[in-house]
Amino acid sequence: MTKKALLWVLHPDAERELAARHSYEVKSAYKRRIEERRKLFEGLSMNDAMLFVHELDSRYRDYQPVFWCPTKYALERSAAAGLVASVYPAMEVLRVVHDKRFLSRELSELCIPGRRVISSLDEWESCRQETEGPIRTKRPFGYAGKGQRTWQLAMRKDDRKWLDDSLRQGGFVAEPFLAEAREFSVHGLVDADGVLLGSPCRLETDQAGAPVSICRLESGGTVTGAPAEEDVQAIGTRVGEALHSAGYFGAFGIDLLGVGKHFFLVDLNPRFSLGWSIGLGEKRAEALERLLRG
């Protein structure tokens, strides 16, 4: 049987769909904004074809889809275009593992000390009193710097609105903001056969926390302060096991902050991300083969 060419079905708006719960539609403003960032995704798709999910139609029915995140919208659009999808996690599983509170509940031992889930004004005030310095807050389905805020001692004029809106939506995560920490990412795949991990990548972000560049750090390299192979394996394997226990299988990425000799888990993306192919390197083909087996 002839092997189908791969088509990367990109859905960088997946978290907004997961947060919506009921109805979801791709907004015109989002389409314009994401079109300007199209080239950023070439490091993920490499030489394979790629489309944003709202661009799919029947011309691509003979391709094998690889989903950025296999949400209900992505799978329905692909089916309507005639693409045959592999087996993917249930939508409710995707919601559970994408929720930033998942780290606090299941992997708290790997997170920054002082990270907590905030569900009320009283909990927030306690957090403010007990945390020295700035605090980074994250809504459950924030991504690429969206739905996040860094709090200084003095309140800004719209801080209270952000706080009220976040609590009305179910709460948020708060952790000490480590301004001088080194940022790294690690990418991998988890399935019934276990966890496959790539090399760590250096992650450069803008002031909002959105990634602007990613480069792979070779194993055994001499980059000052980079995580050692044993750190990568220990943290990545623990995350993969937690995802698998929750019913998830597929691609994932984690963001780490390095402080001295310690590395803290600050974000989990149970989907593809911009640095996934870069980080997997020579393991990319094996990871994709395992993914598409379902």
C-alpha positions as CSV (number, residue, x, y, z in Angstrom):
1,M,0.0,0.0,0.0
2,T,1.3,3.5,-0.9
3,K,2.1,5.6,2.1
4,K,0.1,8.8,2.2
5,A,1.8,12.2,2.3
6,L,1.4,14.0,5.6
7,L,-0.8,17.1,6.1
8,W,-0.3,19.1,9.3
9,V,-3.7,20.3,10.4
10,L,-2.8,23.4,12.4
11,H,-5.1,24.6,15.1
12,P,-3.3,27.2,17.3
13,D,-6.7,28.3,18.6
14,A,-7.3,24.9,20.2
15,E,-7.3,26.1,23.8
16,R,-10.0,28.7,23.0
17,E,-12.1,25.8,21.6
18,L,-11.5,23.7,24.7
19,A,-12.5,26.6,27.0
20,A,-15.7,27.2,25.0
21,R,-17.3,23.9,26.0
22,H,-20.3,24.4,23.8
23,S,-20.2,26.4,20.6
24,Y,-16.9,27.3,18.8
25,E,-16.2,29.2,15.6
26,V,-13.1,30.6,14.0
27,K,-13.2,34.4,14.2
28,S,-12.1,36.6,11.2
29,A,-9.7,38.5,13.4
30,Y,-8.0,35.3,14.4
31,K,-7.7,34.2,10.8
32,R,-5.9,37.4,9.9
33,R,-3.6,37.3,12.9
34,I,-2.6,33.7,12.4
35,E,-1.9,34.1,8.7
36,E,0.8,36.6,9.6
37,R,2.4,33.9,11.7
38,R,2.3,31.1,9.1
39,K,6.0,30.9,8.6
40,L,6.6,30.1,12.3
41,F,5.0,26.7,11.8
42,E,7.4,25.6,9.0
43,G,9.9,24.3,11.7
44,L,7.2,21.9,12.9
45,S,5.9,20.7,9.5
46,M,9.3,20.8,7.9
47,N,8.8,19.7,4.3
48,D,5.3,18.3,4.8
49,A,2.2,20.1,3.6
50,M,0.4,22.2,6.3
51,L,-2.9,24.1,6.6
52,F,-4.8,25.9,9.3
53,V,-7.8,23.8,10.1
54,H,-10.3,26.3,8.8
55,E,-8.6,26.1,5.3
56,L,-9.4,22.4,4.9
57,D,-11.4,21.1,1.9
58,S,-11.8,18.0,-0.2
59,R,-8.6,18.7,-2.2
60,Y,-6.7,17.2,0.6
61,R,-8.7,13.9,1.1
62,D,-5.7,11.8,0.0
63,Y,-3.4,13.1,2.7
64,Q,-2.7,11.6,6.2
65,P,-3.7,14.3,8.7
66,V,-1.5,15.1,11.7
67,F,-3.4,17.2,14.1
68,W,-1.9,20.1,16.1
69,C,-4.6,19.2,18.6
70,P,-7.4,16.7,17.7
71,T,-10.3,18.7,19.0
72,K,-13.9,18.2,18.0
73,Y,-13.7,21.1,15.5
74,A,-10.5,19.8,13.9
75,L,-11.8,16.2,13.5
76,E,-15.2,17.4,12.1
77,R,-13.5,19.7,9.6
78,S,-11.2,16.9,8.5
79,A,-14.0,14.4,8.2
80,A,-16.0,16.8,6.0
81,A,-12.9,17.2,3.8
82,G,-12.7,13.4,3.4
83,L,-9.5,12.9,5.5
84,V,-9.3,9.7,7.5
85,A,-8.0,10.3,11.0
86,S,-6.3,7.9,13.4
87,V,-7.5,7.2,16.9
88,Y,-7.2,10.2,19.2
89,P,-8.0,11.0,22.9
90,A,-11.6,12.0,23.8
91,M,-12.4,15.7,23.9
92,E,-13.0,15.6,27.7
93,V,-9.5,14.1,28.2
94,L,-8.1,17.0,26.2
95,R,-9.9,19.5,28.4
96,V,-8.6,17.9,31.6
97,V,-4.9,17.8,30.6
98,H,-4.9,21.2,28.9
99,D,-6.3,22.9,32.0
100,K,-3.3,24.5,33.8
101,R,-4.6,23.3,37.1
102,F,-3.7,19.8,36.0
103,L,0.0,20.5,36.8
104,S,-0.9,21.8,40.3
105,R,-3.0,18.7,41.0
106,E,-1.0,15.9,39.4
107,L,2.6,17.2,39.2
108,S,2.9,19.7,42.0
109,E,6.3,18.2,43.1
110,L,7.8,19.4,39.8
111,C,6.4,22.9,39.9
112,I,7.7,26.2,41.4
113,P,7.3,26.1,45.2
114,G,4.4,28.3,46.0
115,R,2.4,27.5,42.9
116,R,-1.3,27.2,43.8
117,V,-4.8,27.2,42.4
118,I,-6.9,30.3,43.2
119,S,-10.6,30.0,43.4
120,S,-11.7,32.9,45.6
121,L,-10.7,36.5,46.6
122,D,-9.7,35.2,50.0
123,E,-7.3,32.7,48.4
124,W,-5.8,35.4,46.2
125,E,-5.3,37.8,49.1
126,S,-3.5,35.0,51.0
127,C,-1.3,34.3,48.0
128,R,-0.4,38.0,47.7
129,Q,0.6,38.2,51.4
130,E,2.6,35.0,51.4
131,T,4.5,35.5,48.1
132,E,7.6,37.7,48.0
133,G,7.9,39.7,44.7
134,P,5.9,39.5,41.5
135,I,3.3,36.8,40.8
136,R,2.5,35.2,37.5
137,T,-1.1,34.2,37.1
138,K,-2.6,31.9,34.4
139,R,-6.1,31.2,33.4
140,P,-6.9,27.5,32.9
141,F,-6.9,27.6,29.1
142,G,-4.4,30.4,28.4
143,Y,-1.8,29.8,25.7
144,A,1.1,31.6,24.0
145,G,1.1,34.3,26.7
146,K,-2.7,34.9,26.4
147,G,-4.8,34.7,29.6
148,Q,-1.7,35.4,31.7
149,R,-0.6,38.3,33.8
150,T,2.3,39.3,36.0
151,W,1.3,41.2,39.2
152,Q,3.5,43.7,40.9
153,L,3.0,45.0,44.4
154,A,1.0,48.0,43.1
155,M,-2.4,47.2,41.4
156,R,-2.9,48.5,37.8
157,K,-6.3,50.0,36.8
158,D,-7.5,46.9,35.0
159,D,-6.1,44.3,37.4
160,R,-9.3,44.0,39.4
161,K,-11.3,43.4,36.2
162,W,-8.9,40.6,35.1
163,L,-9.2,39.1,38.6
164,D,-13.0,39.2,38.7
165,D,-13.4,37.8,35.2
166,S,-10.9,34.9,36.0
167,L,-12.7,34.0,39.2
168,R,-16.1,34.1,37.4
169,Q,-14.6,31.6,34.8
170,G,-13.6,29.2,37.6
171,G,-10.3,30.5,38.9
172,F,-6.7,30.5,37.9
173,V,-3.2,29.4,38.8
174,A,-0.7,31.6,40.6
175,E,3.1,31.1,41.0
176,P,6.1,33.2,42.0
177,F,7.5,35.1,38.9
178,L,11.1,34.2,38.5
179,A,12.4,37.0,36.3
180,E,16.0,35.9,36.1
181,A,15.2,32.2,35.4
182,R,16.5,30.4,32.2
183,E,13.7,29.2,29.9
184,F,13.8,25.8,28.2
185,S,11.3,23.5,26.5
186,V,11.3,19.7,26.1
187,H,9.1,17.8,23.6
188,G,7.9,14.3,23.3
189,L,5.3,11.7,22.7
190,V,3.4,9.4,25.1
191,D,1.5,6.2,24.1
192,A,1.0,2.7,25.3
193,D,4.6,1.9,24.6
194,G,5.9,4.6,26.9
195,V,7.4,8.1,26.6
196,L,9.7,9.2,23.8
197,L,11.6,12.5,24.5
198,G,13.7,14.9,22.4
199,S,16.6,17.1,23.3
200,P,15.9,20.3,25.3
201,C,15.4,23.5,23.4
202,R,16.2,27.1,24.4
203,L,13.0,29.1,24.4
204,E,13.0,32.8,23.8
205,T,9.7,34.6,24.6
206,D,8.3,38.1,24.3
207,Q,7.1,40.2,27.2
208,A,3.7,38.5,27.1
209,G,5.3,35.1,27.3
210,A,4.6,34.1,23.7
211,P,7.5,32.2,22.0
212,V,9.5,34.1,19.4
213,S,12.4,31.6,18.7
214,I,13.4,28.1,19.6
215,C,16.7,26.3,19.1
216,R,17.7,22.8,20.0
217,L,20.5,22.2,22.5
218,E,22.4,19.0,21.6
219,S,22.8,16.3,24.2
220,G,26.1,16.8,26.0
221,G,26.4,20.4,24.9
222,T,28.0,23.2,26.8
223,V,25.2,25.7,27.1
224,T,25.5,27.3,30.5
225,G,22.7,26.3,32.8
226,A,20.9,23.9,30.4
227,P,19.2,20.9,31.9
228,A,21.2,17.7,31.9
229,E,20.0,14.6,30.1
230,E,19.0,13.0,33.4
231,D,16.9,16.0,34.3
232,V,15.1,16.0,31.0
233,Q,14.4,12.2,31.2
234,A,13.2,12.4,34.8
235,I,10.9,15.4,34.3
236,G,9.7,14.4,30.8
237,T,9.0,10.8,31.9
238,R,7.1,11.9,35.0
239,V,4.9,14.2,32.9
240,G,4.3,11.6,30.2
241,E,3.2,9.1,32.9
242,A,0.7,11.6,34.4
243,L,-0.7,12.3,30.9
244,H,-1.1,8.6,30.2
245,S,-2.8,8.0,33.6
246,A,-5.3,10.7,32.6
247,G,-6.2,8.9,29.4
248,Y,-4.1,11.1,27.1
249,F,-1.8,9.8,24.3
250,G,0.0,11.8,21.6
251,A,2.4,14.7,21.3
252,F,3.3,17.0,24.2
253,G,5.7,19.7,25.2
254,I,6.8,21.1,28.6
255,D,8.3,24.5,29.5
256,L,10.9,24.6,32.3
257,L,12.5,27.4,34.2
258,G,16.1,26.9,35.5
259,V,17.2,28.5,38.7
260,G,20.7,27.6,39.8
261,K,20.8,23.8,39.6
262,H,17.0,23.4,39.9
263,F,14.5,23.1,37.1
264,F,10.8,23.8,37.6
265,L,7.8,22.8,35.4
266,V,5.8,25.9,34.5
267,D,3.7,24.9,31.5
268,L,2.4,21.7,29.8
269,N,1.1,21.6,26.2
270,P,-0.6,18.2,25.5
271,R,-0.4,18.8,21.8
272,F,2.1,19.8,19.2
273,S,4.0,23.0,19.6
274,L,6.4,25.1,17.5
275,G,9.5,23.4,18.7
276,W,8.3,19.8,18.6
277,S,10.1,18.7,15.4
278,I,13.2,20.7,16.3
279,G,13.4,19.1,19.7
280,L,12.7,15.5,18.5
281,G,15.3,15.7,15.8
282,E,16.3,12.3,14.6
283,K,13.5,10.7,16.7
284,R,10.8,12.7,14.8
285,A,10.0,9.9,12.3
286,E,9.6,7.3,15.0
287,A,7.4,9.6,17.0
288,L,5.1,10.3,14.1
289,E,4.9,6.7,13.2
290,R,3.8,5.8,16.7
291,L,1.3,8.7,16.8
292,L,-0.3,7.6,13.5
293,R,-0.7,4.0,14.7
294,G,-3.2,5.4,17.2
